Amino acid sequence: MAKPIRNTPILYGKDASAFIENSQKCKDLNARIAERSRIEKSILKLQSLLSSQH
């Protein structure tokens, strides 16, 4: 049988500040990853266009 799920504790003080800071960094990281993916797709498209010209 499954164990019951405990409530998530509420963060206060330094722990709350650290959590907010880390979550903001994560958003920035996700944006950078998405941008990199977009750039890599553009590079692949450009490479395919250049290779088809020869």
Secondary structure, DSSP 8 states (H G I E B T S, - for coil): ------------HHHHHHHHHHHHHHHHHHHHHHHHHHHHHHHHHHHHHHHHT-
